[in-house]
Amino acid sequence: MTGRRRIRSIVLPRLLHRPVRAGALSAGALAACASLVTGCGVVPGSTGSSADDPITVMTWAPQDTRATNKPGMPALAEAYARWVNSQGGVNGRRLTVLTCNDKNDTVTVARCARRAVQENAVAVVGSYSQHADSFLPTLEGAGIPYIGGYGITTDEFTSPLSYPVNGGQPALLAGLGRTLADGCGPVTLIRPDTIAGDQLPPLLDSGLEAGGHAPSGDQRAAEDATSYNGQAQQALERATADAAGRGCVVPALGDRTNTFMDSFRRARADHPEVRTATVLGSVDQTTIDASGGASGPYEGSYVTGWYPAAGDARWDPMKKVIEEEAFGDNRIDAADAGVQTTWIAYTVFKQVVESLGDGEVSADTVSGALDGGLKVTTGGLTPTLRWNFQDELAAVGFPRLVNANVTLQVVRDGRLVAAREGFTDVTRTLREADLG
């Protein structure tokens, strides 16, 4: 092995230490290597060692499942690769994108991660999975950075090899809670009965309590149900429990949010004063259109997002790539938060590779550049991004959360539009929250 190809310690206390960069291997270490899955003949993430070598990355997301699906994320990754290669590659190197269907399954996403190791991916970029505990240990063991995950799990904000580009569910729900605290009676959260879903109530409550509001009612629901009549009726009863009957219902069920709203529309027929609100990712413009637009159940709903509204001119470069490289691909919706996150994640990755100049592009050098204080700009879609080992929100369990900005949008005349100009930073709300 050359001096430039390094391995990382397989055993990592995830929250306390950075991955260990080893130098030359001793004879004992070489013998121990024989037992590792990846072996010592090929070091994971060592592609792109010369200016002519291609760079390999992976993007995964669930597709064709009964729960949340994000087919637009790997589809955009492939379109991005075609576009950037037509422009001469990333800093002169050809980009190879591997894709994997995580199937919303722990075993399958673990296989995706092992394939990333076996194929020498230098990063996993712009991906979605609810099962971080199934893939992060594999990536950490191989030293492969996870850039721009969707932010659906807490582990994405704790792993030293995770580089999130948004504030994930913590920021969205805290921002939504702070907004609803000013004008809602009882608030009820409808969320998946899953491990990831268990993390949502305290996040929404952090925003509610910051505004002097009582905590939300927590209603669990199967994330693959075909009807939510019972949950809709329970939520409505809580929303109308006070004299004014002006409670708010917050469905956060991913792709099944629209199924819940179909049930809730019927239950709410005699109580139009009850309001709904949700987060981007559980609803987008396509969902609103399909549910009836201005006459549908989302009219008047507040929606928190990570980025500017889809009609903002700052998305034009992404839309141009979609038009040139994926025109007619109905998997890609420019208004989808997963597609947008993937675009930003690849924007980050491109700047990282460019910062390395003519040097080696490997998992080690990519994460080294990010850990070294590299500042990344995204054309105004996020604030300037920079990942520190311990950021402001480390004390409340989110040491990797570097962008706590959210936008507030509202459904008006059937269109999802900005309800407030600019971004709102919820760092303080999260910092002061009791998330234990």
C-alpha positions in Angstrom: 0.0 0.0 0.0 1.3 3.5 -0.7 1.7 6.1 1.9 -1.2 8.1 0.4 -3.7 5.3 0.8 -4.8 5.1 4.4 -7.3 3.1 6.4 -9.5 4.1 9.2 -10.1 2.4 12.5 -13.1 0.0 12.2 -14.1 0.5 15.9 -15.4 4.1 16.3 -17.0 5.7 19.4 -19.4 7.5 17.0 -19.9 10.7 19.0 -16.6 11.2 20.8 -13.8 10.6 18.3 -13.0 11.3 14.7 -12.1 8.3 12.5 -8.4 7.4 13.0 -6.2 7.9 10.0 -3.5 5.3 10.1 -0.1 5.5 8.5 2.0 2.5 7.4 0.6 -0.9 8.6 2.6 -3.1 10.9 2.9 -6.8 10.2 0.3 -7.5 12.9 -2.1 -5.0 11.3 -1.6 -6.6 7.9 -2.5 -10.0 9.3 -5.6 -8.6 11.0 -6.6 -7.0 7.7 -7.3 -10.4 6.3 -10.4 -10.7 8.4 -12.0 -7.5 7.2 -14.8 -7.7 4.7 -13.1 -5.2 2.3 -9.7 -6.8 2.5 -6.4 -4.9 2.3 -5.7 -5.4 -1.4 -8.1 -2.5 -2.3 -8.6 0.4 0.1 -12.2 1.6 0.1 -12.7 5.0 -1.5 -9.4 5.3 -3.3 -10.6 6.1 -6.8 -9.5 9.3 -8.5 -5.9 9.0 -7.5 -4.7 10.7 -10.6 -6.1 13.5 -12.7 -7.3 11.0 -15.3 -9.0 8.5 -13.0 -12.8 8.6 -12.7 -14.5 9.4 -9.4 -17.1 7.0 -8.1 -19.9 8.0 -5.7 -23.2 6.4 -4.7 -26.8 7.7 -4.2 -29.5 5.6 -2.6 -33.2 6.1 -1.8 -36.3 3.9 -1.5 -38.3 3.2 -4.6 -41.5 1.2 -5.3 -42.4 0.6 -1.7 -45.6 0.9 0.2 -44.2 3.7 2.4 -42.1 6.8 1.5 -40.5 6.7 -1.9 -37.8 9.1 -3.3 -37.0 7.9 -6.9 -36.2 11.4 -8.0 -33.0 11.4 -5.8 -31.0 8.7 -7.7 -32.6 9.9 -11.0 -31.3 13.4 -10.4 -27.9 12.0 -9.4 -27.7 10.2 -12.7 -28.7 13.3 -14.6 -26.2 15.4 -12.8 -23.4 12.9 -13.7 -24.4 13.1 -17.4 -24.4 16.9 -17.2 -21.1 17.4 -15.4 -19.4 14.8 -17.6 -20.6 16.7 -20.7 -18.9 19.7 -19.2 -15.6 17.9 -18.8 -16.2 16.2 -15.5 -15.6 17.3 -11.9 -12.4 19.3 -12.0 -11.4 17.3 -15.1 -12.3 13.9 -13.7 -15.2 11.8 -15.0 -18.0 11.2 -12.4 -19.5 7.7 -12.0 -22.7 7.5 -10.0 -23.9 4.2 -8.6 -27.5 4.0 -7.4 -29.2 1.7 -5.0 -32.8 1.1 -4.0 -32.8 1.0 -0.2 -36.5 -0.3 -0.2 -37.1 1.2 3.3 -35.4 -1.9 4.6 -32.6 -2.3 7.1 -31.0 -5.3 5.3 -31.2 -3.7 1.8 -29.6 -0.4 2.8 -26.8 -2.3 4.6 -26.2 -4.0 1.3 -26.2 -0.7 -0.5 -23.5 0.5 1.9 -21.4 -2.6 1.5 -21.6 -2.1 -2.3 -20.4 1.4 -1.9 -17.3 0.0 -0.1 -16.7 -2.7 -2.6 -17.0 -0.3 -5.6 -14.5 2.1 -4.0 -17.0 5.0 -3.7 -15.4 8.1 -2.3 -18.7 9.4 -0.9 -22.4 8.6 -0.6 -24.1 11.8 -1.9 -27.7 13.1 -1.7 -29.4 10.0 -0.3 -32.4 9.1 1.8 -32.9 6.3 4.3 -34.7 5.9 7.6 -32.2 3.3 8.7 -29.0 5.1 9.5 -28.0 2.6 12.2 -27.9 0.0 9.4 -25.6 1.8 7.0 -23.5 4.4 8.9 -21.4 1.8 10.7 -20.3 0.3 7.4 -19.5 3.8 5.9 -17.7 4.8 9.1 -15.6 1.6 9.1 -14.5 2.3 5.5 -14.1 6.0 6.1 -16.7 7.0 3.4 -18.4 10.4 4.0 -22.2 10.7 3.8 -22.8 14.1 2.2 -26.3 15.6 2.1 -28.5 12.9 3.6 -32.2 13.8 3.9 -32.0 14.5 7.6 -34.7 11.9 8.5 -32.7 10.4 11.4 -30.9 11.7 14.4 -27.8 9.6 13.5 -27.2 11.9 10.5 -26.6 14.7 12.9 -24.2 12.8 15.2 -22.0 10.6 13.0 -18.5 12.2 12.4 -18.7 11.1 8.8 -22.1 12.7 8.1 -22.2 16.1 6.4 -25.9 17.2 6.3 -26.8 20.2 4.1 -30.1 21.0 5.9 -31.5 20.9 9.4 -33.5 17.7 8.7 -36.6 17.0 10.7 -35.3 18.8 13.8 -35.3 22.2 12.1 -38.5 21.7 10.1 -40.5 20.6 13.1 -39.0 23.2 15.5 -39.8 25.9 13.0 -43.3 24.7 12.4 -44.0 24.4 16.1 -42.8 28.0 16.7 -45.1 29.2 13.9 -48.2 27.3 15.2 -47.6 28.5 18.8 -48.9 31.9 17.8 -52.3 31.0 16.4 -53.3 27.4 17.3 -55.3 25.8 20.0 -54.5 22.1 20.8 -51.9 20.7 18.3 -51.9 17.1 17.3 -49.0 15.4 15.5 -49.8 12.4 13.3 -46.5 10.5 12.7 -45.2 7.1 11.7 -45.1 4.4 14.4 -41.4 3.8 13.7 -38.1 4.5 15.4 -37.6 7.5 13.1 -41.2 8.6 14.0 -40.4 8.4 17.7 -38.0 11.3 17.3 -40.5 13.7 15.9 -42.8 14.7 18.9 -40.1 16.4 21.0 -38.9 18.4 18.0 -42.3 19.8 17.3 -42.8 20.5 21.0 -39.5 22.4 21.2 -41.0 25.0 18.8 -44.4 25.0 20.5 -42.9 25.5 24.0 -40.6 28.2 22.8 -43.7 30.1 21.8 -45.4 29.4 25.2 -47.7 26.7 23.8 -48.6 23.4 25.4 -46.9 20.2 24.0 -48.6 18.5 21.1 -50.7 15.4 21.2 -48.8 12.4 19.8 -50.7 10.0 17.6 -48.9 7.1 16.1 -50.0 5.6 12.7 -48.8 2.9 10.4 -46.7 4.4 7.7 -48.1 2.0 5.0 -51.8 2.3 5.8 -54.4 2.7 3.1 -56.8 4.7 5.3 -56.5 6.8 8.4 -60.2 7.3 9.4 -59.6 6.5 13.0 -56.6 8.7 13.4 -58.4 11.6 11.6 -61.3 11.4 13.9 -59.1 11.3 17.0 -57.1 14.3 15.8 -60.3 16.2 15.1 -61.7 15.5 18.5 -58.5 17.0 20.1 -58.5 20.0 17.8 -62.0 20.9 18.8 -61.6 20.2 22.5 -61.3 23.9 23.5 -64.1 26.4 23.3 -62.8 28.1 20.1 -62.3 24.8 18.3 -59.3 26.3 16.5 -56.8 23.5 17.0 -54.2 22.4 14.4 -53.4 19.0 13.0 -49.9 18.2 11.8 -49.6 15.1 9.6 -45.9 14.1 9.1 -46.3 10.7 7.4 -44.1 11.2 4.3 -45.8 9.8 1.2 -48.8 8.7 3.3 -49.6 12.3 4.4 -52.0 12.6 1.4 -53.7 9.4 2.4 -54.3 10.9 5.9 -55.6 14.1 4.4 -58.1 12.2 2.3 -59.5 10.8 5.5 -59.2 14.0 7.4 -61.1 16.0 4.7 -64.2 14.0 5.4 -63.9 14.1 9.2 -63.4 17.9 9.1 -66.4 18.7 6.9 -68.3 20.3 9.8 -65.2 22.0 11.4 -63.6 24.2 8.7 -62.0 26.2 11.5 -59.5 23.4 12.3 -56.2 24.1 10.5 -53.6 21.8 9.2 -49.9 22.3 8.8 -47.0 20.0 7.8 -43.4 19.9 6.6 -41.9 19.8 3.1 -41.3 16.2 2.2 -44.7 15.2 3.5 -46.4 17.6 1.0 -45.2 19.4 -2.1 -46.9 21.1 -5.1 -47.6 17.9 -6.9 -49.4 16.5 -3.8 -51.5 19.7 -3.5 -52.4 19.6 -7.2 -53.5 16.0 -6.9 -55.6 16.6 -3.9 -57.7 19.4 -5.5 -55.6 22.5 -5.4 -57.4 25.5 -4.0 -60.4 23.4 -3.2 -58.4 20.6 -1.5 -57.6 20.0 2.1 -54.2 21.8 2.1 -55.6 25.2 1.3 -54.4 27.6 4.0 -51.9 25.1 5.5 -48.5 26.3 6.7 -45.5 24.2 5.4 -42.0 24.6 6.7 -39.2 23.8 4.3 -35.4 23.9 4.2 -35.0 25.9 1.0 -36.6 28.7 -1.1 -40.0 27.9 -2.8 -39.7 25.8 -6.0 -40.5 28.8 -8.1 -37.5 30.8 -6.8 -35.0 31.8 -9.5 -32.2 30.2 -7.4 -33.4 26.8 -8.6 -32.9 27.7 -12.3 -29.5 26.0 -12.6 -30.9 22.7 -11.3 -34.0 23.0 -13.6 -31.7 23.6 -16.6 -29.8 20.4 -15.8 -33.1 18.5 -15.5 -34.3 19.9 -18.8 -31.1 19.1 -20.7 -30.4 15.7 -19.2 -33.7 14.3 -17.9 -36.4 15.9 -19.9 -39.5 13.6 -19.7 -38.2 11.6 -16.7 -41.3 11.7 -14.5 -39.3 10.5 -11.5 -37.8 13.9 -11.1 -39.9 16.7 -9.7 -38.0 20.0 -9.2 -40.3 20.8 -6.3 -39.5 17.6 -4.4 -37.3 18.2 -1.3 -35.4 15.1 -2.0 -34.4 16.2 -5.5 -33.5 19.6 -4.2 -31.3 18.1 -1.4 -29.6 15.9 -3.9 -28.8 18.9 -6.1 -27.3 20.7 -3.1 -25.3 17.7 -2.0 -23.7 17.3 -5.4 -23.0 21.0 -5.5 -21.1 20.5 -2.2 -19.3 17.4 -3.6 -18.2 19.3 -6.7 -16.7 22.1 -4.7 -14.9 19.6 -2.4 -13.2 17.9 -5.4 -12.3 21.3 -6.9 -10.7 22.3 -3.6 -8.3 19.2 -4.0 -6.9 20.5 -7.2 -4.7 17.9 -8.9 -4.4 15.9 -5.7 -5.8 12.4 -4.9 -9.6 12.2 -4.7 -10.4 9.5 -2.1 -12.8 9.1 0.8 -10.0 10.2 3.0 -9.2 13.4 1.1 -12.9 14.3 0.6 -13.7 14.0 4.3 -10.4 15.7 5.2 -11.3 18.7 3.1 -14.7 18.9 4.7 -13.2 18.5 8.2 -10.5 21.1 7.4 -12.9 24.0 7.4 -13.9 24.2 3.7 -16.7 26.7 3.2 -19.2 25.7 0.5 -21.7 28.0 -1.2 -24.9 26.9 -2.8 -26.1 29.9 -4.8 -28.2 31.2 -1.9 -30.2 28.0 -1.5 -28.6 27.6 1.9 -26.3 29.7 4.0 -22.6 29.1 3.5 -22.0 25.6 4.8 -19.0 24.6 7.0 -18.8 21.5 9.2 -17.0 21.7 12.5 -16.5 18.7 14.8 -18.6 20.2 17.5 -21.1 22.9 16.3 -23.5 25.0 18.2 -26.1 22.3 18.7 -23.7 19.6 20.0 -25.1 20.1 23.5 -28.6 19.0 22.5 -27.3 16.0 20.5 -26.9 17.4 17.0 -23.1 18.0 16.7 -23.2 17.8 12.9 -26.2 20.1 12.4 -24.7 23.2 10.7 -27.8 24.7 8.9 -30.8 25.3 11.1 -32.4 27.7 8.7 -36.0 27.0 7.5 -38.4 28.7 5.2 -42.1 29.2 5.9 -44.5 28.6 3.0 -48.3 28.6 2.8 -50.8 27.0 0.4 -52.6 30.0 -1.1 -55.1 29.6 -4.0 -53.7 26.1 -4.5 -50.1 27.2 -4.8 -47.3 26.7 -2.4 -45.8 30.1 -1.9 -43.5 31.9 0.5 -45.4 33.0 3.6 -42.4 34.9 4.9 -39.4 36.3 3.0 -36.0 34.8 3.7 -34.9 32.2 6.2 -35.7 31.7 9.9 -32.8 30.3 12.0 -34.2 27.9 14.7 -30.8 27.2 16.3 -31.8 29.0 19.5 -35.1 27.1 19.6 -33.3 23.8 19.3 -30.5 24.8 21.7 -33.0 25.7 24.4 -35.2 22.6 23.9 -35.5 19.7 26.2 -34.9 16.8 23.8 -34.0 14.3 26.5 
